[in-house]
Amino acid sequence: MRVGVHIGYQNLHGMSDAEFFRKETQLALEAEAMGFDYVGPVEHHFTDYAACPDPFAMLSWVAAKTSRIELITAAIILPWNNPLRVVESALQLDALSEGRLILGMGRGAARREFRSFGVELADSREMFDEAALIVMAGVETGIVEAEGKWYRIPRTEIRPRPQRSFRDRTVMVSMSPSSVEIAARYGLQSLRFSQGDWRNAIPEIEQYRATFLAAHGRKAPPFIISDFVVCSDDRAAVAARTDQYFARLFSTVANHYEFMSDHFKSLPSYATYAYMGAAAAAAGGPDKAYRDYIGGNMIGAPEQLVEHHLERTAMVGDYEMLANFSFGGMPYEMVYAQMRLFADKVLPHLKG
C-alpha cells in the first residue's frame, strides 16, 4: 500500500501568503524524511480556502530538494488549463525529477474559480473528457493535436520529449458516477476524497472496477483516498483538535463549494456534491453531515486509525492514501507532531 501526503494550502493561520506558502510547501520535504511514498499539492485559486495556483511549479521546487519521493499533481484542473501547456509542464517536471511524476487530473467544482477563468461549471464534464484524452496522448507520444468541440490544436511536437510511459502513473479525481465511468474507460487510477460514510461509495467503486476490467482486460489499480488526518496519543486532544480545526475545515469546504446551494441539482455530473447538500438539509441537518464527514476521514489515536483502515479495507478493498495533516489553521508544530506520530505508529501498519 502506498501512502502519501496531500498538501492543501489552506491559509487560515493569519500569516502572510508568502510565509504560509513556504511553510506549507516544507511539508513535502518532511514527507520524504518520514518515509511517505508520494506527495501532492492541490490546484486551487484566489481564496484562503486553498490556493496553490501552479502544482507543477511547486513540485519542481520539491523535486530539486528531494531524491526519492514521488510527485503527484493532486490535481491539475483541466478546464482551467490549456492541455498543450499541461503536457509541456508534465514532461518538463518528469525530466527534471528523473521520472518521479504521477499525473493527476481533475475538473473542479467551485463556481467562484470557474467564473474567474471564464469557464462554465456546466461545461466541465465535456471539457475534461476532451482535454484528458489530449493530455494522455501528449505525455505518451510527445505529440499534441486536437480538432474537437473545446480544443483545436495543430499537430505540435513537445520538448522535452517523453522519457517513459505514463500508462500506470496517470490519475483522475472521480467523485461522481460519470467521472467513475470516464476514469475506468480511459484506464486511469481513481482518486476519491473522504466525504462521508464509505458505504455510500461502494456502488461507484464497484462500477469503476467492473468497467475498468471490461474495457482493459485487467484489474483496476487500487484507488487513492484523500483523507484529512487528526492523530494524537491523547484521545482528549484528538477531540479538542477535531472540534477546533476540523470544524473550521468543514465550514470552509461547505462554503467554498456552496453545498447548500441548489445549483448542483441541475448538474448530474456533480451528483456527490448534490448529495452533500441534501445530506446537510435532511434529517439531522448540517450537524449530521459534519459527523458523517468526520467518520469518513482518519481521526483518532494511532490504534484507532489502524482499526479504521482495517474496517475501511473490509468495505472497499485495497486502496492507497493521500493524508492531509494541515488544515483549519492548525499550528505547524502541531501539524509536524501528528505527521511524525502517524509516520511512526500508523504508517508501518498500512504499508505492512
C-alpha positions in Angstrom: 0.0 0.0 0.0 1.4 3.4 -1.0 0.8 6.3 1.4 1.4 9.9 0.5 0.9 13.4 1.9 -1.8 15.7 0.3 -0.9 19.4 0.7 -4.0 21.6 0.7 -2.6 25.2 1.1 -5.4 26.4 3.3 -4.3 29.6 4.9 -6.4 30.1 8.0 -3.3 31.0 10.1 -3.4 34.7 9.7 0.1 34.8 8.4 1.2 36.4 5.1 0.6 34.3 2.0 4.4 34.2 1.2 5.3 32.9 4.6 2.4 30.5 4.7 3.2 29.1 1.2 6.8 28.4 2.3 5.8 26.7 5.5 3.1 24.6 3.8 5.5 23.5 1.0 8.1 22.5 3.5 5.8 19.6 4.5 6.7 17.9 1.2 10.3 17.7 2.3 9.4 16.3 5.7 7.2 13.7 4.0 10.2 12.2 2.3 12.2 12.2 5.5 9.4 10.5 7.3 9.1 7.7 4.8 5.9 8.6 2.8 5.8 7.4 -0.8 4.5 10.4 -2.6 3.4 14.0 -2.1 0.8 16.1 -4.0 -0.5 19.6 -3.9 -4.0 20.7 -4.8 -4.7 23.2 -7.5 -6.9 26.0 -6.1 -7.1 29.7 -6.7 -7.9 33.1 -5.2 -9.1 32.4 -1.6 -7.9 31.3 1.9 -9.8 28.0 1.4 -6.9 26.8 -0.6 -4.5 28.5 -3.0 -1.8 26.7 -5.0 -2.1 28.1 -8.5 0.6 26.0 -10.1 1.2 22.5 -8.8 3.9 21.9 -11.5 6.0 24.8 -10.2 5.6 23.7 -6.6 6.6 20.1 -7.4 9.6 21.3 -9.4 10.9 23.0 -6.3 10.2 19.8 -4.3 12.0 17.7 -6.9 15.1 19.8 -6.5 15.1 19.3 -2.8 14.4 15.6 -2.7 15.7 12.4 -4.2 13.2 9.6 -3.7 9.6 10.7 -3.0 7.2 10.5 -6.0 5.4 13.7 -7.0 1.6 13.8 -7.8 -0.4 16.7 -9.1 -3.5 16.2 -7.0 -4.9 17.5 -9.2 -4.4 19.7 -12.2 -7.8 21.1 -13.1 -8.1 20.6 -16.9 -10.9 23.1 -17.7 -8.8 25.8 -16.2 -5.6 24.9 -18.2 -4.7 24.6 -21.9 -4.0 20.9 -22.5 -0.9 21.8 -24.6 0.6 23.6 -21.6 -0.3 20.7 -19.3 1.6 18.3 -21.5 4.6 20.6 -21.7 4.7 21.2 -17.9 4.2 17.5 -17.1 7.1 16.4 -19.4 9.4 19.1 -18.1 8.8 18.1 -14.5 9.1 14.4 -15.3 12.5 15.1 -16.9 13.8 17.2 -14.0 12.6 14.7 -11.4 14.0 11.8 -13.3 10.6 10.1 -13.8 9.0 10.7 -10.4 5.8 12.4 -11.7 2.4 10.9 -11.2 0.0 13.0 -13.4 -3.3 13.7 -11.5 -6.1 15.4 -13.3 -9.5 16.8 -12.2 -12.3 19.0 -13.4 -13.0 21.3 -10.4 -16.3 22.0 -8.7 -16.4 25.5 -7.3 -18.3 28.2 -9.3 -16.1 31.0 -8.0 -13.0 29.5 -9.5 -14.7 28.7 -12.8 -16.2 32.2 -13.0 -12.8 33.9 -12.8 -11.4 31.7 -15.5 -14.3 32.5 -17.8 -15.5 28.8 -17.9 -18.9 27.5 -17.1 -19.3 24.8 -14.5 -21.9 23.1 -16.6 -19.3 22.6 -19.4 -16.6 21.0 -17.2 -17.7 17.4 -18.0 -17.2 17.8 -21.7 -14.1 19.9 -21.4 -12.4 17.5 -19.0 -13.3 14.4 -21.1 -11.9 16.0 -24.3 -8.8 17.6 -22.6 -7.9 14.4 -20.8 -7.5 12.4 -24.0 -5.3 15.1 -25.5 -3.1 15.2 -22.4 -2.9 11.4 -22.1 -1.8 11.1 -25.8 0.6 14.0 -25.5 2.5 12.8 -22.5 2.7 9.3 -24.1 3.8 10.3 -27.6 5.2 13.8 -27.3 2.7 15.0 -29.9 -0.3 17.2 -29.2 -3.0 17.7 -31.7 -6.8 18.2 -31.4 -9.8 19.1 -33.5 -12.7 18.9 -31.1 -15.5 20.9 -29.7 -13.5 22.7 -27.0 -9.9 22.4 -28.2 -8.3 22.9 -31.6 -4.5 22.4 -31.6 -2.4 21.9 -34.7 0.0 19.0 -34.7 2.7 20.1 -32.3 5.8 18.3 -31.1 6.6 18.8 -27.4 10.0 19.3 -25.9 11.3 17.9 -23.7 10.1 14.6 -25.2 8.7 11.8 -23.0 11.2 9.6 -21.4 9.0 6.8 -20.2 5.3 5.7 -20.3 2.6 7.4 -18.2 0.2 4.5 -18.6 0.5 3.4 -14.9 1.0 6.8 -13.4 -2.0 8.8 -14.5 -4.8 9.6 -12.1 -8.2 11.1 -12.2 -10.3 12.6 -9.4 -13.6 10.8 -9.7 -16.3 11.8 -7.3 -19.5 11.1 -9.3 -20.9 8.2 -11.4 -19.9 10.0 -14.7 -16.4 10.6 -13.5 -16.0 7.0 -12.3 -17.1 5.8 -15.8 -14.6 8.1 -17.6 -11.7 7.1 -15.3 -12.4 3.4 -15.9 -12.9 3.7 -19.7 -9.7 5.9 -20.0 -7.7 3.4 -17.9 -6.9 6.0 -15.2 -6.3 5.3 -11.5 -9.2 6.9 -9.4 -8.7 9.4 -6.7 -11.5 9.9 -4.2 -11.9 12.3 -1.2 -13.3 11.1 2.1 -16.7 12.9 2.3 -18.8 10.7 4.5 -19.8 7.1 5.1 -17.8 5.0 2.8 -20.6 2.5 2.4 -22.3 5.1 0.2 -19.4 5.0 -2.2 -19.3 1.2 -2.7 -21.6 1.2 -5.8 -19.3 3.7 -7.6 -16.2 1.8 -6.6 -17.7 -1.5 -7.8 -18.8 0.3 -11.0 -15.2 1.6 -11.5 -13.6 -1.8 -11.1 -16.1 -3.6 -13.3 -15.9 -1.1 -16.1 -12.1 -1.0 -15.9 -11.9 -4.8 -16.2 -14.3 -4.9 -19.1 -12.5 -2.1 -21.0 -8.9 -3.2 -20.5 -9.0 -6.9 -19.6 -7.1 -6.4 -16.3 -7.9 -5.5 -12.8 -8.2 -1.8 -11.9 -5.4 -0.3 -9.8 -6.2 0.4 -6.2 -8.0 3.7 -5.9 -6.5 6.6 -3.9 -8.3 8.0 -0.9 -7.5 11.6 0.2 -8.1 11.8 4.0 -7.9 14.6 6.5 -6.0 13.3 9.5 -6.1 14.2 13.2 -3.7 11.9 15.1 -2.6 12.0 18.8 -1.9 9.5 21.5 -4.1 11.6 23.7 -7.8 11.0 22.8 -8.9 14.1 24.6 -6.5 16.1 22.3 -8.0 14.3 19.3 -11.5 15.5 20.3 -10.3 19.1 21.0 -8.4 19.3 17.7 -11.3 18.0 15.8 -13.7 20.5 17.4 -11.3 23.4 16.7 -9.6 22.6 13.4 -11.7 20.0 11.6 -14.9 22.0 12.3 -13.3 25.1 10.7 -12.2 23.0 7.8 -15.7 21.6 7.2 -17.2 25.1 7.3 -14.8 26.3 4.6 -15.4 23.3 2.4 -19.1 23.8 2.6 -18.8 27.5 1.8 -16.3 27.1 -1.0 -18.3 24.5 -2.9 -21.7 26.0 -1.9 -23.1 22.7 -0.7 -26.3 24.3 0.4 -26.9 25.9 -3.0 -29.4 24.3 -5.4 -27.1 24.7 -8.5 -25.7 21.1 -8.2 -29.2 19.7 -8.6 -29.2 20.7 -12.3 -25.7 19.2 -12.9 -25.9 15.3 -12.9 -22.1 15.1 -13.3 -21.8 16.6 -9.8 -24.0 14.1 -8.0 -21.8 13.7 -5.0 -21.9 17.5 -4.3 -25.7 17.5 -4.6 -25.8 14.6 -2.2 -23.7 16.5 0.4 -26.1 19.4 0.2 -29.1 17.1 0.5 -27.5 15.3 3.5 -27.0 18.7 5.2 -30.6 19.6 4.6 -32.1 16.3 5.6 -32.9 14.9 9.0 -30.1 15.7 11.4 -29.2 18.7 9.3 -25.6 20.2 9.0 -24.6 18.6 12.2 -25.2 15.1 10.9 -23.4 15.9 7.7 -20.5 17.1 9.7 -20.4 13.9 11.8 -20.6 11.8 8.7 -17.7 13.8 7.3 -15.7 13.2 10.4 -16.5 9.5 10.3 -15.2 9.1 6.8 -11.8 10.6 7.5 -8.8 9.4 9.6 -9.4 10.9 13.0 -8.2 9.3 16.3 -5.3 7.8 18.2 -2.9 5.7 16.2 -4.5 2.4 17.2 -7.9 3.8 16.2 -6.6 4.9 12.8 -5.2 1.4 12.2 -8.6 -0.1 13.1 -10.4 2.4 10.9 -8.1 1.4 8.0 -8.9 -2.3 8.5 -12.7 -1.6 8.6 -12.5 0.5 5.5 -10.4 -2.2 3.7 -13.1 -4.7 4.6 -15.7 -2.5 3.0 -13.9 -1.1 -0.1 -11.0 -3.4 -0.7 -7.4 -2.3 -1.5 -6.7 1.4 -1.7 -3.8 3.9 -1.4 -3.9 7.0 0.7 -3.1 10.7 0.5 -3.1 12.1 4.0 -3.7 15.8 4.6 -2.3 16.8 8.0 -2.5 20.6 7.7 -5.9 22.3 7.7 -8.2 24.6 9.6 -5.4 26.9 10.8 -3.7 24.2 12.8 -0.3 25.5 14.1 2.6 24.0 12.2 4.3 22.5 15.3 1.0 20.5 15.8 1.0 19.5 12.1 4.5 18.2 12.3 3.8 16.3 15.6 0.8 14.5 14.3 2.6 13.8 10.9 5.5 12.3 12.8 3.2 10.2 15.1 1.3 8.9 12.1 4.6 8.0 10.3 5.9 6.2 13.4 2.8 4.3 14.6 0.3 4.1 11.7 2.3 4.1 8.5 4.1 0.7 9.3 0.7 -1.0 9.7 -0.7 0.5 6.5 2.4 -0.5 4.5 2.6 -3.8 6.1 
